[in-house]
Amino acid sequence: MIVLQIARIIANFSLFLDLTDDDLLDPDEAVQMMELLGADLQALDKAFLRELVDAFAVIAPEYTGEAQKLVRDIPYSFYLEEELAAGDSVRLAELEALRDARED
């Protein structure tokens, strides 16, 4: 399935930006690339974005430790569920409550 392949590419790129030592990768550049990646993900066709969000949970077990958690959390980190719920005030409120509970 192509969505799994694309999810792996995104996951590997995101992990590289997130986990590479600051001596090897300028942190400001990494943040800028993460912001660009997030914007590109949010701009995807909604049907494909739904498949992609679901794909991160499928591929996460391929990783270990911190990387596994980071891959599983890509939709959370980039607010992708919120992007999918745009225009649905009830769903957005649910997601906000889940986000608040998670941060406690």
N, C-alpha and C positions, 0 to 999 in steps of 0.2 A: 504494500500500500504506500503510495507516494507521500501521504501525509505523515507517516511514521519516519520516512527518510528525511523529510523537511524538518520535522520536530527534532531529530537527532542533530541536524546541521545547526539549528537554532540553539539547541541545548549546549552543544560543544562550543559554539561561539560565545554564548553567555557565560559558560563555565570558565573559558579562557579569560574573559574580561573580569570576571568576579574573583577568580582564584590566583591569577598570576601575580607574583610578587611585585610590589611597587618599584623595586629596583630595576625590573625588567620592562614594566609597562607603566607609563605615566598615568597616575590615577585620574587626573582631569580628563585625559583623552579617553580612558576607559568609561568614565561616567558619560561623556559626550556620546560615545558609541552606544552605550546602553539606552540612552534617551532616544537616539535615532532608531535603534532596533525596536523599542517600545512603540514609537510612532508608526513605524512600518507595520508592525503587527496589528495595531489598532485600525489601520487603514485597510486591512484585508477584507475580502468579501465575507460577509457574516456567516454564510453556510460553511465556508472553508475554515474560518476562524473557529467555529464550533468544533469541527473535526480536529483541528490542531490543538485546541485546549484539551480535548479528551485524550489526544495522543501523548501528551506529556506524562499523564498518569500511567500510560501503557509502557512507555520507554524508561521511566524512572528506575525500575528494578535492575536495569542494565548497568546502573552506576552504583557506587558504594559510598557510604559515609555521608559527609557533608554534600558531596556532589549529587547524591540521590535526592536529598531534601531540596536542594536548589533547583533541580530539574522539575521535581513535583510542584514546586512553588512558582514556576515561571508564570502561569496564568495569574496568580495572586500578585506577584511582584510587578507585573506590567498592567494590572487592572483590566485584564482581558474579559473576565466575566462581567464587569461593569460596562465594558464596551458592548458586549453582546446584549446587555439589558437596557441599553440606551432607549429612553422613551417609555420604559415600564417602571413607573415610580414605586410600585409595590416591590418588584424584584430588586430594584436599587436599594430600597430601604432594608430589605433582607440582607443583601450583600454588605451594606454598611454595618448592620448589627453583627454579622459574622466577623467582619474585619475588626470591629471594636472588641468583641469577645476574644479574638485571637491575640490582640495586643495586650490584654490584661495579664 
